[in-house]
Amino acid sequence: MKGFSITVTNTTSMESFNRKDVFIFTMLLVGYCFAGCDPGNPPKENPEPVKENLIFFEDFNTPHLDSSIWNTEVTGMHVNKELQAYVDSSAVISIVDEGKAEGATGGALLLQPRYTPGLITKDGQAFDFISGRINTRKKLEFTYGTVAARIKLTAGTGVWPAWWLMGTGDWPASGEIDIMEYVGEKDCVSAAVHGPGYSGDAGLVNRYYFSKDADATGWHTYAVDWSKDSLVFRYDGVAMFRVTKPMTTFFGQWVFDTPKFLVLNFAVGGVYPFKTNGISSPYFGLPAATVKRIEEGKDKMWVDWVKVTQQTH
């Protein structure tokens, strides 16, 4: 402590340094510290409060998906050896009331795959499943902020619903932020980041394991705090993974300083489920039990709301 010293002479022994002396010494020390040890460095003023600005909020309380914000994707290019064709149909993309999405506040978005053996798409591709994928490309694109959604899933091994951000342009140079991915193992979900030099199997990935009484089949909030030099993934408010700029530039370019758009989708089978469960029959990454679940309409993804905020001072 600058400018403060105590001298103890040898006129008394430590044994005679009684309780009264200790009390006086302690009070002098505490009083000095409260007065400020160095008047040349006064306490700093409180920092300017951070304000949270709401950029986007969707609560899915309208009868139909809002096409002014959301695009419905239709399969053309096909990736990851996934088994589904994406179609624009209420059979796979719908808004349901809270009675059909127990625990939602008002309505909820429902993405649900369907079993359609022998389907041939307009471009001549063959699929045994259809499903839904929506995005906000060219309608809502932004850089930085907290991006969150409240989601509930079901437990079919080999399904692959996801909640993520994509950049415009070529992949992976445009960047991909996977806030939540799920392959039907109800005890865990994952977050990932993809860019040039760290994409696909070489992406930066982390899994989060739920407690037994709060697995992925319940409602959870999946979010990312995206800033100019880091991505912090939070599940139910708890940080589960952090990716920093140096972590990515070790492999390649940091590509998370450009606008991204929102994506919600429900894939079926494919590379990521297969890498997790090793199942190859009757479908790649998808067992017969899940095929039956999809046929019976049991595998679903509900989204209660989606929110984007940004901080300003």
C-alpha positions as CSV (number, residue, x, y, z in Angstrom):
1,M,0.0,0.0,0.0
2,K,1.7,3.2,-1.2
3,G,2.7,5.7,1.5
4,F,1.8,3.4,4.4
5,S,4.3,1.8,6.8
6,I,4.4,0.4,10.4
7,T,7.4,0.1,12.6
8,V,7.5,-2.2,15.5
9,T,10.3,-1.5,18.0
10,N,11.9,-4.0,20.2
11,T,10.6,-2.4,23.4
12,T,8.1,-5.2,23.9
13,S,7.9,-8.9,22.9
14,M,5.3,-10.4,20.7
15,E,3.8,-12.0,23.7
16,S,3.0,-8.5,25.1
17,F,1.4,-7.5,21.8
18,N,-2.1,-7.9,23.4
19,R,-5.6,-8.0,22.0
20,K,-6.1,-4.2,22.4
21,D,-3.0,-3.6,20.3
22,V,-4.2,-5.9,17.6
23,F,-7.7,-4.2,17.6
24,I,-6.1,-0.7,17.2
25,F,-3.8,-1.9,14.5
26,T,-6.6,-3.5,12.5
27,M,-8.9,-0.5,12.8
28,L,-6.1,1.8,11.6
29,L,-5.5,-0.5,8.6
30,V,-9.2,-0.7,7.6
31,G,-9.7,3.0,8.0
32,Y,-6.7,3.7,5.8
33,C,-8.0,1.4,3.1
34,F,-11.5,2.9,3.1
35,A,-9.9,6.4,2.8
36,G,-8.1,5.3,-0.3
37,C,-4.5,4.1,-0.4
38,D,-3.5,6.4,-3.2
39,P,-5.3,9.7,-3.5
40,G,-3.6,10.2,-6.9
41,N,-5.7,7.4,-8.4
42,P,-9.3,8.0,-7.5
43,P,-11.9,5.3,-8.2
44,K,-13.0,5.1,-11.8
45,E,-16.5,6.3,-12.7
46,N,-19.1,3.7,-13.5
47,P,-18.9,2.6,-17.2
48,E,-21.6,3.8,-19.5
49,P,-24.5,1.2,-19.3
50,V,-24.8,-1.2,-22.2
51,K,-28.1,-1.1,-24.1
52,E,-29.7,-4.0,-25.9
53,N,-31.4,-3.2,-29.1
54,L,-33.9,-5.6,-30.5
55,I,-33.1,-6.2,-34.2
56,F,-35.5,-9.1,-34.9
57,F,-38.1,-11.1,-33.0
58,E,-40.3,-13.8,-34.4
59,D,-42.8,-15.6,-32.1
60,F,-44.6,-17.7,-34.8
61,N,-48.0,-16.6,-33.7
62,T,-49.5,-16.0,-37.1
63,P,-51.5,-18.7,-39.0
64,H,-48.8,-19.0,-41.7
65,L,-45.1,-18.5,-42.0
66,D,-44.2,-14.8,-42.8
67,S,-42.8,-14.8,-46.3
68,S,-41.7,-11.2,-46.0
69,I,-38.9,-12.5,-43.7
70,W,-38.6,-16.3,-44.3
71,N,-37.7,-18.0,-47.5
72,T,-38.7,-21.7,-48.0
73,E,-35.9,-23.7,-49.6
74,V,-36.6,-26.3,-52.3
75,T,-34.0,-29.0,-53.0
76,G,-31.7,-28.5,-55.9
77,M,-28.1,-28.8,-54.8
78,H,-27.9,-31.7,-52.3
79,V,-25.2,-31.9,-49.6
80,N,-23.9,-34.2,-46.8
81,K,-25.5,-37.3,-48.2
82,E,-28.7,-36.3,-46.5
83,L,-31.8,-38.4,-47.3
84,Q,-34.5,-35.7,-47.6
85,A,-35.7,-33.4,-50.3
86,Y,-36.6,-30.0,-49.0
87,V,-40.1,-28.9,-50.3
88,D,-42.4,-26.0,-49.9
89,S,-45.3,-27.7,-48.2
90,S,-47.4,-27.4,-45.0
91,A,-46.9,-31.1,-44.6
92,V,-43.3,-30.3,-43.4
93,I,-43.4,-26.6,-42.5
94,S,-46.3,-25.2,-40.4
95,I,-47.3,-22.9,-37.6
96,V,-49.1,-24.8,-34.8
97,D,-50.9,-23.4,-31.7
98,E,-49.6,-24.0,-28.2
99,G,-52.0,-26.9,-27.8
100,K,-49.9,-28.8,-30.4
101,A,-46.6,-27.5,-29.0
102,E,-47.0,-27.9,-25.2
103,G,-44.8,-25.4,-23.4
104,A,-44.7,-22.9,-26.2
105,T,-45.9,-19.3,-25.6
106,G,-48.6,-19.0,-28.1
107,G,-47.8,-20.6,-31.5
108,A,-44.7,-22.4,-32.6
109,L,-43.0,-23.2,-35.9
110,L,-43.1,-27.0,-36.6
111,L,-40.6,-28.7,-38.9
112,Q,-41.4,-32.3,-39.5
113,P,-40.0,-34.8,-41.9
114,R,-42.2,-37.2,-43.8
115,Y,-41.7,-40.7,-45.3
116,T,-42.4,-40.5,-49.1
117,P,-40.7,-43.6,-50.7
118,G,-40.0,-43.2,-54.4
119,L,-40.4,-39.5,-54.6
120,I,-38.9,-37.9,-57.7
121,T,-38.2,-34.2,-57.6
122,K,-38.7,-31.8,-60.5
123,D,-35.0,-32.0,-61.3
124,G,-35.1,-35.8,-61.5
125,Q,-33.6,-36.7,-58.0
126,A,-35.0,-39.6,-56.1
127,F,-35.8,-39.4,-52.3
128,D,-37.7,-41.4,-49.7
129,F,-38.1,-38.5,-47.4
130,I,-39.2,-34.8,-47.5
131,S,-38.7,-32.1,-44.9
132,G,-38.5,-28.4,-44.4
133,R,-35.7,-25.7,-44.4
134,I,-36.3,-21.9,-44.1
135,N,-33.9,-19.0,-44.1
136,T,-33.8,-15.1,-44.1
137,R,-31.3,-14.6,-46.9
138,K,-31.6,-11.2,-48.5
139,K,-34.4,-10.4,-46.1
140,L,-32.7,-10.3,-42.7
141,E,-28.9,-10.2,-42.8
142,F,-26.7,-8.7,-40.1
143,T,-23.2,-8.6,-38.5
144,Y,-22.7,-9.3,-34.8
145,G,-25.2,-9.6,-32.0
146,T,-26.8,-12.2,-29.8
147,V,-28.9,-14.7,-31.8
148,A,-31.2,-17.0,-29.8
149,A,-34.1,-19.4,-30.3
150,R,-36.2,-21.5,-28.0
151,I,-36.4,-25.1,-29.4
152,K,-37.9,-28.5,-28.5
153,L,-36.8,-31.7,-30.3
154,T,-37.8,-35.4,-30.4
155,A,-35.6,-38.5,-29.9
156,G,-35.3,-40.3,-33.2
157,T,-31.7,-41.6,-33.8
158,G,-30.3,-40.3,-37.1
159,V,-32.5,-37.2,-37.5
160,W,-30.6,-34.0,-38.0
161,P,-32.4,-30.8,-37.1
162,A,-30.3,-27.6,-36.8
163,W,-30.4,-23.9,-36.0
164,W,-27.6,-21.8,-37.6
165,L,-26.2,-18.8,-39.5
166,M,-24.8,-18.7,-43.0
167,G,-22.9,-16.1,-44.9
168,T,-23.7,-15.2,-48.5
169,G,-21.2,-16.3,-51.1
170,D,-19.2,-19.5,-51.6
171,W,-19.0,-22.0,-48.7
172,P,-17.0,-22.2,-46.5
173,A,-15.4,-18.8,-47.3
174,S,-18.6,-17.0,-46.3
175,G,-18.6,-18.7,-42.9
176,E,-21.1,-20.9,-41.0
177,I,-22.1,-20.6,-37.4
178,D,-24.0,-23.7,-36.1
179,I,-25.7,-22.7,-33.0
180,M,-27.4,-26.0,-32.4
181,E,-27.2,-29.4,-34.2
182,Y,-28.8,-32.6,-33.1
183,V,-28.5,-36.2,-34.4
184,G,-31.2,-37.8,-32.3
185,E,-29.2,-38.7,-29.1
186,K,-31.3,-36.9,-26.6
187,D,-28.6,-36.5,-24.0
188,C,-26.5,-34.1,-26.2
189,V,-26.5,-31.4,-28.8
190,S,-23.6,-29.6,-30.5
191,A,-22.3,-26.2,-31.7
192,A,-19.8,-25.7,-34.5
193,V,-18.0,-23.1,-36.6
194,H,-16.9,-23.6,-40.2
195,G,-14.6,-21.4,-42.4
196,P,-11.8,-21.8,-44.9
197,G,-9.3,-24.3,-43.5
198,Y,-11.6,-25.4,-40.7
199,S,-14.8,-26.8,-42.4
200,G,-16.7,-30.0,-42.6
201,D,-15.0,-32.8,-40.6
202,A,-12.2,-30.3,-39.7
203,G,-14.7,-27.7,-38.2
204,L,-14.4,-26.4,-34.7
205,V,-17.0,-28.4,-32.8
206,N,-18.1,-28.9,-29.2
207,R,-20.8,-31.1,-27.7
208,Y,-23.0,-30.2,-24.7
209,Y,-24.4,-33.0,-22.5
210,F,-27.7,-32.5,-20.7
211,S,-28.6,-33.7,-17.2
212,K,-30.9,-36.7,-17.2
213,D,-34.0,-34.7,-16.2
214,A,-33.5,-31.9,-18.8
215,D,-32.5,-33.5,-22.1
216,A,-33.0,-32.3,-25.6
217,T,-36.6,-33.4,-25.8
218,G,-37.5,-30.5,-23.5
219,W,-37.5,-26.8,-24.3
220,H,-34.1,-25.1,-24.3
221,T,-32.8,-21.7,-25.5
222,Y,-29.8,-22.1,-27.9
223,A,-27.9,-18.9,-28.5
224,V,-24.6,-17.4,-29.7
225,D,-23.0,-14.1,-28.7
226,W,-21.2,-13.0,-31.9
227,S,-18.7,-10.2,-31.7
228,K,-15.9,-8.9,-33.9
229,D,-13.4,-11.4,-32.4
230,S,-15.3,-14.2,-30.7
231,L,-18.3,-16.5,-30.8
232,V,-19.6,-17.6,-27.4
233,F,-22.3,-20.3,-27.6
234,R,-24.8,-20.4,-24.7
235,Y,-27.4,-23.0,-23.9
236,D,-30.0,-21.9,-21.4
237,G,-27.7,-18.9,-20.6
238,V,-24.7,-21.1,-19.8
239,A,-21.6,-20.7,-21.9
240,M,-20.7,-24.1,-23.5
241,F,-18.2,-23.3,-26.2
242,R,-16.1,-20.3,-27.2
243,V,-14.4,-19.8,-30.5
244,T,-12.0,-16.9,-30.8
245,K,-10.4,-15.2,-33.8
246,P,-6.9,-16.7,-33.0
247,M,-8.4,-20.2,-32.9
248,T,-9.7,-19.9,-36.5
249,T,-6.7,-18.0,-37.9
250,F,-4.5,-20.8,-36.8
251,F,-6.2,-22.8,-39.6
252,G,-7.4,-20.1,-42.0
253,Q,-9.1,-16.8,-42.3
254,W,-11.6,-15.4,-39.7
255,V,-14.7,-14.9,-41.8
256,F,-17.1,-13.8,-39.1
257,D,-17.0,-10.0,-39.8
258,T,-19.5,-10.1,-42.7
259,P,-23.3,-10.3,-42.7
260,K,-25.0,-13.7,-42.0
261,F,-28.6,-14.9,-42.3
262,L,-30.7,-17.2,-40.2
263,V,-31.4,-20.9,-41.0
264,L,-33.7,-23.5,-39.4
265,N,-34.0,-26.9,-41.0
266,F,-34.7,-30.6,-40.3
267,A,-32.4,-32.9,-42.2
268,V,-32.7,-36.7,-42.1
269,G,-29.6,-39.0,-42.0
270,G,-26.4,-38.0,-43.7
271,V,-22.7,-37.7,-42.8
272,Y,-23.0,-36.2,-39.3
273,P,-25.6,-38.8,-38.0
274,F,-23.6,-41.6,-39.6
275,K,-20.3,-40.4,-37.9
276,T,-22.2,-40.5,-34.6
277,N,-24.2,-43.8,-34.8
278,G,-22.4,-45.8,-37.6
279,I,-25.6,-47.0,-39.0
280,S,-25.7,-47.7,-42.8
281,S,-28.9,-49.8,-43.2
282,P,-31.6,-49.4,-44.2
283,Y,-30.4,-45.8,-44.8
284,F,-27.1,-43.9,-44.3
285,G,-27.1,-42.8,-40.7
286,L,-30.8,-43.7,-40.2
287,P,-32.0,-47.0,-38.5
288,A,-35.3,-48.8,-39.3
289,A,-36.8,-47.7,-36.0
290,T,-36.5,-44.0,-36.9
291,V,-37.9,-44.6,-40.4
292,K,-40.9,-46.0,-38.6
293,R,-41.1,-43.0,-36.3
294,I,-41.0,-40.6,-39.3
295,E,-43.7,-42.7,-41.0
296,E,-45.8,-42.4,-37.9
297,G,-45.2,-38.6,-37.6
298,K,-43.3,-38.8,-34.4
299,D,-40.1,-36.9,-35.2
300,K,-40.5,-33.1,-35.0
301,M,-38.7,-29.8,-34.2
302,W,-40.7,-27.0,-32.6
303,V,-39.4,-23.4,-32.5
304,D,-41.2,-21.1,-30.0
305,W,-39.4,-17.9,-31.0
306,V,-36.3,-16.5,-32.6
307,K,-34.6,-13.3,-31.4
308,V,-31.6,-11.1,-32.6
309,T,-30.3,-8.3,-30.4
310,Q,-27.3,-6.0,-30.6
311,Q,-25.5,-4.0,-27.8
312,T,-24.8,-0.3,-28.0
313,H,-23.4,2.1,-25.4
